[in-house]
Amino acid sequence: MKDRRIYMHVLLIIVLAVIVAACASIGRPEGGPRDEIPPVFVKSEPAIGALNYTNEKIVLEFDENVQVKDVMDKVVVSPVQKSMPSITANGRRVYVELKDTMRQNTTYTIDFSDAISDLNEGNPLDGFAVDFSTGNEIDSLRISGMIFEARNLEPAQGMLVGVYSNLSDTAITTLPLERISKTNQLGQFTLRNLKPGTYRIFALNDLNRDYHWDRSEDIAFYDIDITPTSQPTEISDTLQAADGSDSIVVRPATIFLPNDILLTWFNEGYKSQYLKDYKRVDRRRITVDFAAPADSLPQITLLNGDLAGRTLDECALLNTGETQDTLEYWITAPELLAQDTLMVAARYMRTDTLQQLTWGTDTLKLILKENKSKDKKKDKKKKDKKKDKELIDSLLQDSIAQDSLPQLTFINVMMKTATSHDINVPLSFEISQPVDTFILDKIHFEMKRDTLWDTLALPEIKRLIPTKLMEYKIDYNWEPGATYRLSFDSAAVVGIYNEWNKGLKHEFTVKKEEEYSALYFNVSGETDNVIVELLSSSDEPVAVSKVIDGTAEFRYLKPGTYFARAFIDKNGNGEYDTGNMGDKLQPEEVYYYPKKLNLKKNWDVEQSWNLFELPLDLQKPREIKKNKPAKKRGERDTEQSEDDEDDGFYDENDPFGSGSRNNGFGGSNFNGGLKGMGGGGFQNYRGR
């Protein structure tokens, strides 16, 4: 009996210990679904829309703990503040303290964009703003729109946008913007609390925070003055009762117009012009570098030596590119080659204090610094003094004889194309110094037939760029799959210093036509002066074609994934041109083909493309869009992968489904299926 009591007592202790341990154990509490709701605004001091409020301190309260991020980049206050306000978060409240003196009878707007988010999950409260007035009335008009980068239609994130009621052309360069906002992650903006009146609207990347434009900053402008308006409307809301039934409630609302302004920003590429660097590279070469491209060449006059008074152009050959900002002079005059120190007067265009190009003259000293050979390391041990003197004398005599031999130097011929050659590409090569003469009977051009080489007439050797003295090309109608050989005998190329080349043979095989793809765009909407650029997956041009008779052709393309964009070449120069504020010139208009292009070997693809079929904000494919909205924590990318996404082209399992076929043309099934999706609607009108 006693043993049983002891047994029961021990058992009770064990049970109690288990219970205590279970109660003390730390477990993961079960939670509900992830919080994806942004904080809800509850109240503020002053209240939104308050009148006659003159306190510099504003307090905002929300339904949960909040945080404020990137205040300097996201939060803007109108009218523009000289001193940045203090903005902090503590618990459920956000505190704002204005540093500038409050203006009388003025509507103040604090636009937070998406800077406020909940503390735990980081869900942003997008487009949140508060307003109040220091006077008896509050201004309420608005202007809304979107901003893109003109060249590539990337949404402008965090770009400053503002207006002037002063309609002077010089306001943007001299006065701070009057009312401002910033774009969100989609490039959207809303300018709030505007007075009735007429405005000019601008957007800029305000690097120095002075709220007006400097020529080196990014800029967008609207061609037409804007008069904002509002009009009443009705909005229908659907309410759900406790029993699950729906009811529609109509309430009054206000539409603020315009709400579809489209701006495209650009950079003029302005750089101050000045002499960046100059030097005597070696006895033969002088380089002069400028900070910006130049329309005119400098006038360089020699000041010392036997050739004093003559220009450098008379004594040297100039090697330069199309922008003329890097100049390389190859000296040809023997007197100048022998002269170690050159004094020259350089007269050139440079930017003055008024940012105007004016002629100025500098005196430059060019000193030759010959490379000295390094001394050989001395032996750690002294040579044996008893070494045979005759042997030393013999070696010394051999050394002197060797040094007295003339040292031959050769110029190099360097092929720039590989041994596998594209059908539509010229053969190119580079010479290591400017050429005086090509001795054509020492240059051989051949084609291989079976095992034998047939001699062909040598095509004309041309410069790649007229001002590039050492880069050359040979254009030829290559036979697909054929093997060619270009040979330079010794001394076939003679340089300006009477030096010549060593022998060289370059053998290459041209690719076969079936190794390529071809792409044809039937362009509509606009066909005059339209140029289409084929793009890589990094949004960079790889091929260009002008639209002729409504069609842009791309032949001999390597198989792979491509994208496309077009621009309207207004001035017909064959190149994309950016805008110019001084001339009120907008950048040339850009449009994107909205789908990727999967090209396969030995296939031709034909597609129809209406440039205006989709709103501009829906055109650029997501795969190459760089400025995408940041994902919320834990959010997954719901976009289809490139491998899974239907690209609209030929499928071997569905040969009748699309617009490509083997070695020929076909019709396109793509007809703008994205239209109306994604809440776009910013049309292609840009204030023209």
Secondary structure as GFF3:
##gff-version 3
##sequence-region A 1 688
A	DSSP	alpha_helix	2	24	.	.	.	ID=ss1
A	DSSP	beta_strand	41	45	.	.	.	ID=ss2
A	DSSP	beta_strand	57	62	.	.	.	ID=ss3
A	DSSP	beta_strand	66	68	.	.	.	ID=ss4
A	DSSP	alpha_helix	71	74	.	.	.	ID=ss5
A	DSSP	beta_strand	76	78	.	.	.	ID=ss6
A	DSSP	beta_strand	86	90	.	.	.	ID=ss7
A	DSSP	beta_strand	93	97	.	.	.	ID=ss8
A	DSSP	beta_strand	107	113	.	.	.	ID=ss9
A	DSSP	beta_strand	116	118	.	.	.	ID=ss10
A	DSSP	beta_strand	128	133	.	.	.	ID=ss11
A	DSSP	beta_strand	141	149	.	.	.	ID=ss12
A	DSSP	beta_strand	160	164	.	.	.	ID=ss13
A	DSSP	alpha_helix	171	174	.	.	.	ID=ss14
A	DSSP	beta_strand	179	182	.	.	.	ID=ss15
A	DSSP	beta_strand	188	194	.	.	.	ID=ss16
A	DSSP	beta_strand	200	204	.	.	.	ID=ss17
A	DSSP	beta_strand	219	221	.	.	.	ID=ss18
A	DSSP	beta_strand	229	240	.	.	.	ID=ss19
A	DSSP	beta_strand	246	257	.	.	.	ID=ss20
A	DSSP	beta_strand	261	265	.	.	.	ID=ss21
A	DSSP	beta_strand	275	280	.	.	.	ID=ss22
A	DSSP	beta_strand	285	290	.	.	.	ID=ss23
A	DSSP	beta_strand	299	302	.	.	.	ID=ss24
A	DSSP	alpha_helix	312	315	.	.	.	ID=ss25
A	DSSP	beta_strand	316	320	.	.	.	ID=ss26
A	DSSP	beta_strand	326	331	.	.	.	ID=ss27
A	DSSP	alpha_helix	334	338	.	.	.	ID=ss28
A	DSSP	beta_strand	341	351	.	.	.	ID=ss29
A	DSSP	beta_strand	357	367	.	.	.	ID=ss30
A	DSSP	alpha_helix	389	403	.	.	.	ID=ss31
A	DSSP	beta_strand	413	415	.	.	.	ID=ss32
A	DSSP	beta_strand	420	421	.	.	.	ID=ss33
A	DSSP	beta_strand	427	431	.	.	.	ID=ss34
A	DSSP	beta_strand	435	438	.	.	.	ID=ss35
A	DSSP	three_ten_helix	440	442	.	.	.	ID=ss36
A	DSSP	beta_strand	443	449	.	.	.	ID=ss37
A	DSSP	beta_strand	452	456	.	.	.	ID=ss38
A	DSSP	beta_strand	461	463	.	.	.	ID=ss39
A	DSSP	beta_strand	471	474	.	.	.	ID=ss40
A	DSSP	beta_strand	483	488	.	.	.	ID=ss41
A	DSSP	beta_strand	493	495	.	.	.	ID=ss42
A	DSSP	beta_strand	504	510	.	.	.	ID=ss43
A	DSSP	three_ten_helix	513	515	.	.	.	ID=ss44
A	DSSP	beta_strand	517	524	.	.	.	ID=ss45
A	DSSP	beta_strand	530	535	.	.	.	ID=ss46
A	DSSP	beta_strand	541	546	.	.	.	ID=ss47
A	DSSP	beta_strand	551	557	.	.	.	ID=ss48
A	DSSP	beta_strand	560	568	.	.	.	ID=ss49
A	DSSP	beta_strand	590	592	.	.	.	ID=ss50
A	DSSP	beta_strand	597	599	.	.	.	ID=ss51
A	DSSP	beta_strand	603	610	.	.	.	ID=ss52
A	DSSP	three_ten_helix	616	618	.	.	.	ID=ss53
A	DSSP	three_ten_helix	622	624	.	.	.	ID=ss54
A	DSSP	beta_strand	660	662	.	.	.	ID=ss55
A	DSSP	three_ten_helix	677	679	.	.	.	ID=ss56
###
